[in-house]
Amino acid sequence: MPILNKRANKTPLGLYVHVPFCRSKCQYCDFYSMATKDDKLMDGYLDAVCDHIKEAGELAPGYKVDSVYFGGGTPSFFGADGLAVILTTIRRNFDVVPDAEISVECNPDSVSDRLLHRLYAEGFNRVSLGVQSDDDEILKKLGRPHTYAQAATAYQRIRKAGFRNVSIDLMYGLPGQDLQDWQETLDNVLRLNPEHVSCYALKIEEGTPFYDYKEMLNLPDDETQADMYLAAVEALRSRGFRQYEISNFARKGLYSRHNMKYWTGGEYLGFGPSASSDFAGKRFTLKRDLQEYIAGIRDGGDIMEDLQEIPMRERAGEYLMLRLRTSQGISAAEYEKLFLLPFAPLEDVLEKRRRYYQATQNDSGRWVLTPQGYLVSNDIITDLLIAQDSSHPLKRI
């Protein structure tokens, strides 16, 4: 009982492990990753990330880990043995609660029965499968190294291995895609019956191959992309999914506990090159270079690319930007208690958006965006930040 009481007083913490290896680099991807199966490099990464976890664990005795997320890159390409070693290192150096959500991203081309059974036996309990589309021609344009048939087979293997919490990643606004194509993709994927679906609009990022020839991609226009988004919201709602964030939908209680930390101001620690953290009042990002990360851990050098302490008013702005992405939204009482700033100027903005555009609604004292509001969320948040910047601290609460 004393151990349980001690854990109850600890602060929840999420851990993110960035695995920077892929079979091939997708045409749209701007995450830090490399297409290689270099065993020496992978072994160097494994040693470095485990040593980093050991160091960090000593700094977090007052925390309990309730979520671990392996992203990338392609963790499944890295292999089950390495992933198991990292998770074991985490358990030995952090207080991981028994019901922690432990997620791993997988690509269909690197899913095998051996990998899945090993991960399940090691305690992984959530899989995020990168499907993206059910159209093989579109998948080829995206640079995805798999077909939809492989994705469907991978999903069945995940189920057979025992996983009961499976998320599927989809993309819309793709080259040559129209609204009907997207609706058919949703219908086909939802027949698989996942617990969670993420729907992301394609973004053309500078530095990616797509950026170099973006004018020739034949992308849907903004109006069509808006229709695609609303079609996804309706299709998922009608099949029992709850939209809990602008791009994420889950069956009851099966939202991503780890990702919610990013949107609700929870603390998290990142490991691996380019990983970000928000821990003990500071935000920092690790160097976006695997060799520098390995050398820094080995030699005790600097592995941080950016370290900053976030002022309270900036935190208040992030509260607005991130919480309004979610179905939790924002409330006057919470905002004023956390940041000692008046909510009234913000409520004026939100009320106007509700009255004239049906873009917001007040749900039992919490302001949230409607699906139409999500489409213009940047405009709404800009107006809120302007109102916030001109406000003065409360003299009392």
BAKOLKOL-691505 format. One record per residue (C-alpha): residue number from 1; residue in one letter; x, y, z. Coordinates in Angstrom, 3 decimals. Example, Ala and Ser with C-alpha at 12.3 -4.5 7.8 and 13.67 -1.06 7.14 Angstrom:
1 A 12.300 -4.500 7.800
2 S 13.670 -1.060 7.140
***
This chain:
1 M 0.000 0.000 0.000
2 P 2.793 2.526 0.720
3 I 4.169 1.922 -2.820
4 L 0.757 2.621 -4.332
5 N 0.393 5.789 -2.290
6 K 3.848 6.933 -3.368
7 R 3.006 6.376 -7.045
8 A -0.311 8.211 -6.669
9 N 1.588 11.353 -5.687
10 K 3.860 11.238 -8.729
11 T 3.397 13.416 -11.820
12 P 2.274 11.638 -15.019
13 L 4.903 11.580 -17.764
14 G 4.901 10.439 -21.377
15 L 7.989 9.081 -23.135
16 Y 8.612 9.367 -26.869
17 V 11.284 7.314 -28.643
18 H 12.235 8.490 -32.123
19 V 13.428 5.624 -34.325
20 P 14.972 7.319 -37.378
21 F 15.222 4.340 -39.741
22 C 13.034 3.569 -42.776
23 R 13.038 1.193 -45.719
24 S 12.641 4.210 -48.013
25 K 11.879 7.909 -47.665
26 C 8.344 8.991 -48.623
27 Q 8.013 11.872 -51.064
28 Y 6.162 14.107 -48.574
29 C 7.995 13.266 -45.344
30 D 9.926 15.985 -43.504
31 F 10.490 14.028 -40.284
32 Y 14.082 13.219 -39.461
33 S 14.720 9.739 -40.846
34 M 17.089 7.857 -43.120
35 A 16.603 4.985 -45.542
36 T 19.194 2.501 -44.332
37 K 19.620 -0.960 -42.834
38 D 23.160 -0.293 -41.647
39 D 23.589 -2.693 -38.708
40 K 26.524 -0.741 -37.244
41 L 24.536 2.500 -37.308
42 M 21.477 0.815 -35.816
43 D 23.577 -0.725 -33.042
44 G 25.117 2.683 -32.309
45 Y 21.647 4.212 -32.115
46 L 20.420 1.456 -29.791
47 D 23.341 1.897 -27.388
48 A 22.941 5.683 -27.395
49 V 19.191 5.779 -26.845
50 C 19.420 3.230 -23.999
51 D 22.230 5.200 -22.316
52 H 20.175 8.373 -22.730
53 I 17.154 6.707 -21.103
54 K 19.316 5.605 -18.153
55 E 20.601 9.166 -17.660
56 A 17.133 10.693 -17.867
57 G 15.606 8.178 -15.483
58 E 17.813 9.482 -12.686
59 L 16.260 12.942 -13.190
60 A 12.663 11.786 -12.930
61 P 12.131 10.061 -9.557
62 G 8.963 12.090 -8.964
63 Y 7.286 10.939 -12.181
64 K 5.236 7.933 -13.221
65 V 5.205 6.971 -16.896
66 D 1.702 6.342 -18.196
67 S 2.456 6.380 -21.929
68 V 5.333 5.335 -24.163
69 Y 5.266 6.047 -27.898
70 F 7.699 4.660 -30.471
71 G 7.565 6.804 -33.627
72 G 9.797 7.572 -36.541
73 G 10.916 6.824 -39.053
74 T 9.530 3.320 -39.036
75 P 9.949 1.493 -35.705
76 S 8.748 -1.807 -37.200
77 F 11.600 -1.600 -39.748
78 F 14.072 -1.297 -36.860
79 G 12.858 -4.666 -35.601
80 A 11.329 -6.271 -32.536
81 D 14.606 -7.112 -30.795
82 G 15.795 -3.515 -30.660
83 L 12.389 -2.183 -29.658
84 A 12.176 -4.754 -26.857
85 V 15.601 -3.740 -25.528
86 I 14.551 -0.074 -25.441
87 L 11.266 -0.819 -23.660
88 T 13.061 -3.003 -21.103
89 T 15.523 -0.156 -20.477
90 I 12.625 2.227 -19.944
91 R 11.005 -0.110 -17.421
92 R 14.255 -0.515 -15.505
93 N 14.888 3.223 -15.252
94 F 11.413 4.775 -14.987
95 D 8.356 3.998 -12.889
96 V 6.063 2.669 -15.629
97 V 2.502 2.144 -14.393
98 P 0.956 -1.298 -15.034
99 D -1.733 0.010 -17.411
100 A 0.555 2.329 -19.390
101 E -0.319 2.847 -23.045
102 I 2.641 1.555 -25.073
103 S 2.295 2.413 -28.772
104 V 4.407 1.521 -31.772
105 E 4.176 2.825 -35.331
106 C 4.309 0.159 -38.028
107 N 4.377 0.188 -41.810
108 P 2.615 -2.645 -43.651
109 D 5.767 -3.725 -45.506
110 S 7.725 -4.348 -42.283
111 V 5.025 -6.145 -40.295
112 S 5.615 -9.842 -39.655
113 D 4.067 -12.399 -37.328
114 R 7.366 -12.741 -35.468
115 L 7.645 -8.991 -34.899
116 L 4.072 -8.643 -33.692
117 H 4.103 -11.641 -31.350
118 R 7.388 -10.465 -29.825
119 L 6.091 -6.926 -29.296
120 Y 2.851 -8.173 -27.780
121 A 4.761 -10.463 -25.414
122 E 6.984 -7.551 -24.363
123 G 3.953 -5.464 -23.345
124 F 3.286 -3.246 -26.352
125 N -0.491 -2.779 -26.398
126 R -1.267 -0.304 -29.173
127 V -0.289 -0.301 -32.860
128 S -0.501 2.658 -35.235
129 L -0.519 1.322 -38.806
130 G 0.495 3.681 -41.614
131 V -1.983 2.853 -44.375
132 Q -2.464 6.376 -45.891
133 S -4.566 5.255 -48.896
134 D -6.330 2.254 -50.423
135 D -5.259 3.275 -53.948
136 D -2.044 1.592 -55.065
137 E -1.332 4.243 -57.706
138 I -1.558 6.987 -55.107
139 L 0.604 4.984 -52.708
140 K 3.229 4.723 -55.427
141 K 3.131 8.492 -56.006
142 L 3.580 9.062 -52.278
143 G 6.628 6.806 -52.258
144 R 4.998 4.331 -49.900
145 P 6.746 0.921 -50.056
146 H 3.548 -1.135 -49.807
147 T 0.209 -1.853 -51.464
148 Y -3.222 -1.667 -49.879
149 A -3.423 -5.471 -49.965
150 Q -0.293 -5.561 -47.820
151 A -1.879 -3.040 -45.436
152 A -5.039 -5.143 -45.051
153 T -2.939 -8.269 -44.462
154 A -0.788 -6.449 -41.917
155 Y -3.917 -5.338 -40.061
156 Q -5.164 -8.942 -39.830
157 R -1.765 -10.051 -38.552
158 I -1.883 -7.365 -35.869
159 R -5.272 -8.650 -34.730
160 K -4.111 -12.273 -34.817
161 A -1.139 -11.374 -32.601
162 G -3.587 -10.198 -29.919
163 F -3.641 -6.406 -30.222
164 R -7.012 -4.920 -29.285
165 N -6.155 -1.258 -29.775
166 V -5.237 -0.500 -33.384
167 S -5.044 2.907 -35.047
168 I -4.956 3.500 -38.793
169 D -3.331 6.581 -40.336
170 L -4.924 7.993 -43.490
171 M -4.146 11.000 -45.688
172 Y -6.380 13.091 -47.922
173 G -5.796 15.891 -50.397
174 L -3.481 13.534 -52.301
175 P -2.275 13.787 -55.924
176 G -5.118 12.985 -58.313
177 Q -7.553 12.230 -55.473
178 D -11.153 13.463 -55.591
179 L -13.941 13.440 -53.020
180 Q -15.398 10.142 -54.208
181 D -11.972 8.473 -54.029
182 W -11.622 9.641 -50.437
183 Q -15.092 8.446 -49.459
184 E -14.307 5.019 -50.932
185 T -11.040 4.938 -48.974
186 L -12.913 5.649 -45.759
187 D -15.497 2.952 -46.506
188 N -12.852 0.340 -47.291
189 V -10.658 1.112 -44.285
190 L -13.532 1.297 -41.819
191 R -14.566 -2.224 -42.812
192 L -11.386 -3.342 -41.052
193 N -12.972 -2.053 -37.817
194 P -10.069 -0.258 -36.104
195 E -10.421 1.415 -32.718
196 H -8.820 4.663 -33.854
197 V -8.383 6.580 -37.105
198 S -6.179 9.592 -37.848
199 C -6.973 11.641 -40.975
200 Y -4.295 14.104 -42.052
201 A -4.345 16.522 -44.967
202 L -1.252 16.317 -47.142
203 K 1.098 19.227 -46.452
204 I 3.833 20.045 -48.926
205 E 6.867 20.848 -46.793
206 E 9.989 22.607 -48.006
207 G 12.928 20.239 -48.352
208 T 10.830 17.256 -49.456
209 P 10.786 15.831 -53.005
210 F 7.131 16.870 -53.384
211 Y 8.085 20.484 -52.723
212 D 10.340 20.577 -55.780
213 Y 7.498 19.771 -58.179
214 K 4.418 20.739 -56.184
215 E 2.852 22.576 -59.123
216 M 2.662 19.315 -61.080
217 L 1.070 17.165 -58.384
218 N -2.572 17.719 -59.385
219 L -3.688 18.289 -55.810
220 P -7.346 18.885 -54.859
221 D -8.212 22.562 -54.355
222 D -8.944 24.029 -50.917
223 E -12.715 23.681 -51.270
224 T -12.442 20.005 -52.189
225 Q -10.085 19.380 -49.279
226 A -12.590 21.023 -46.937
227 D -15.314 18.741 -48.311
228 M -13.005 15.760 -47.783
229 Y -12.464 16.734 -44.178
230 L -16.169 17.109 -43.459
231 A -16.847 13.808 -45.231
232 A -14.393 12.088 -42.907
233 V -15.996 13.651 -39.836
234 E -19.439 12.423 -40.901
235 A -18.312 8.956 -42.020
236 L -16.507 8.319 -38.756
237 R -19.291 9.782 -36.600
238 S -21.858 7.539 -38.283
239 R -19.737 4.488 -37.444
240 G -19.412 5.231 -33.756
241 F -16.176 7.202 -33.658
242 R -15.830 10.298 -31.528
243 Q -13.767 13.173 -32.862
244 Y -11.553 14.101 -29.931
245 E -9.005 16.205 -31.861
246 I -8.996 18.019 -35.176
247 S -7.503 15.017 -37.043
248 N -8.164 12.128 -34.672
249 F -11.160 9.889 -34.060
250 A -11.592 7.069 -31.574
251 R -14.099 4.614 -30.267
252 K -15.173 5.276 -26.693
253 G -12.226 5.586 -24.313
254 L -9.604 4.616 -26.917
255 Y -8.120 8.008 -27.752
256 S -4.308 8.256 -27.890
257 R -3.348 8.935 -24.293
258 H 0.178 9.861 -25.333
259 N -0.776 12.385 -28.008
260 M -3.281 14.011 -25.669
261 K -0.315 15.088 -23.549
262 Y 0.896 17.264 -26.428
263 W -2.486 18.958 -26.768
264 T -3.346 19.382 -23.088
265 G -0.029 20.570 -21.649
266 G 1.165 17.296 -20.156
267 E 4.849 16.607 -19.582
268 Y 6.833 14.346 -21.902
269 L 10.436 13.355 -22.556
270 G 11.829 12.500 -25.986
271 F 14.729 10.212 -26.886
272 G 16.528 9.830 -30.203
273 P 17.643 12.444 -32.753
274 S 15.147 15.316 -33.346
275 A 12.896 14.253 -30.449
276 S 11.235 17.037 -28.458
277 S 10.483 17.319 -24.749
278 D 8.440 19.466 -22.402
279 F 9.750 18.598 -18.965
280 A 10.154 20.377 -15.620
281 G 9.076 23.715 -17.081
282 K 11.508 23.616 -19.993
283 R 11.098 22.732 -23.638
284 F 13.953 21.300 -25.665
285 T 14.668 19.526 -28.935
286 L 17.498 17.104 -29.591
287 K 19.907 17.494 -32.489
288 R 18.567 16.430 -35.858
289 D 21.602 14.315 -36.669
290 L 22.037 10.681 -35.668
291 Q 25.833 10.695 -35.630
292 E 25.919 13.834 -33.466
293 Y 23.344 12.291 -31.123
294 I 25.359 9.068 -30.774
295 A 28.615 10.968 -30.235
296 G 27.016 13.349 -27.745
297 I 25.642 10.538 -25.602
298 R 28.896 8.536 -25.820
299 D 31.207 11.453 -25.019
300 G 28.998 13.423 -22.670
301 G 28.619 16.256 -25.172
302 D 25.746 18.566 -26.006
303 I 22.845 16.813 -27.740
304 M 20.350 19.666 -27.560
305 E 19.481 21.851 -30.516
306 D 17.125 24.146 -28.654
307 L 16.386 24.739 -24.966
308 Q 13.992 27.336 -23.642
309 E 11.944 28.171 -20.595
310 I 8.463 29.168 -21.764
311 P 7.052 32.401 -20.235
312 M 3.604 32.089 -18.674
313 R 1.897 34.304 -21.250
314 E 3.308 32.151 -24.042
315 R 1.992 29.088 -22.227
316 A -1.396 30.798 -22.157
317 G -1.252 31.194 -25.931
318 E -0.341 27.533 -26.335
319 Y -3.272 26.583 -24.129
320 L -5.572 28.295 -26.628
321 M -3.870 26.873 -29.723
322 L -3.580 23.300 -28.509
323 R -6.701 22.838 -26.379
324 L -8.910 24.159 -29.169
325 R -7.599 21.335 -31.339
326 T -9.405 18.948 -28.994
327 S -12.966 18.202 -27.997
328 Q -12.069 19.293 -24.438
329 G -11.776 22.889 -25.578
330 I -11.140 25.734 -23.145
331 S -12.946 27.207 -20.152
332 A -12.938 30.572 -18.412
333 A -12.357 29.159 -14.931
334 E -9.464 26.958 -16.037
335 Y -7.805 29.675 -18.107
336 E -8.001 32.356 -15.421
337 K -6.779 29.995 -12.690
338 L -3.810 28.757 -14.729
339 F -2.636 32.027 -16.243
340 L -4.198 34.871 -14.187
341 L -5.468 36.490 -17.369
342 P -9.061 37.580 -18.074
343 F -11.151 35.292 -20.265
344 A -13.779 37.926 -21.152
345 P -11.918 39.313 -24.216
346 L -11.552 35.772 -25.550
347 E -15.198 34.983 -24.911
348 D -16.185 37.957 -27.066
349 V -14.243 36.459 -29.994
350 L -15.696 32.998 -29.436
351 E -19.250 34.282 -29.117
352 K -19.020 36.213 -32.393
353 R -17.726 33.130 -34.157
354 R -20.627 31.140 -32.714
355 R -23.310 33.669 -33.544
356 Y -22.299 34.550 -37.083
357 Y -20.403 31.510 -38.397
358 Q -21.433 28.516 -36.236
359 A -17.700 27.863 -35.856
360 T -17.712 27.554 -32.044
361 Q -20.075 26.332 -29.371
362 N -20.265 26.492 -25.597
363 D -20.610 22.966 -24.245
364 S -21.371 23.032 -20.504
365 G -19.048 25.957 -19.880
366 R -16.289 24.833 -22.231
367 W -15.760 26.477 -25.599
368 V -15.027 24.079 -28.445
369 L -14.704 24.346 -32.197
370 T -17.304 22.752 -34.472
371 P -16.203 20.755 -37.546
372 Q -16.747 23.936 -39.579
373 G -14.683 25.793 -36.981
374 Y -11.775 23.370 -37.366
375 L -11.583 24.381 -41.025
376 V -10.904 28.000 -40.024
377 S -9.140 27.249 -36.739
378 N -6.060 29.272 -37.686
379 D -8.166 32.402 -38.145
380 I -10.005 31.875 -34.870
381 I -6.799 31.271 -32.920
382 T -5.179 34.342 -34.464
383 D -8.111 36.482 -33.265
384 L -7.864 34.939 -29.799
385 L -4.116 35.582 -29.559
386 I -4.618 39.213 -30.562
387 A -7.256 39.588 -27.841
388 Q -4.979 37.864 -25.362
389 D -1.975 40.077 -26.162
390 S -3.971 43.221 -25.385
391 S -5.275 41.912 -22.042
392 H -3.879 42.749 -18.621
393 P -3.321 40.309 -15.728
394 L -6.163 39.836 -13.289
395 K -5.858 41.609 -9.962
396 R -7.734 38.805 -8.246
397 I -9.420 35.513 -9.084
***
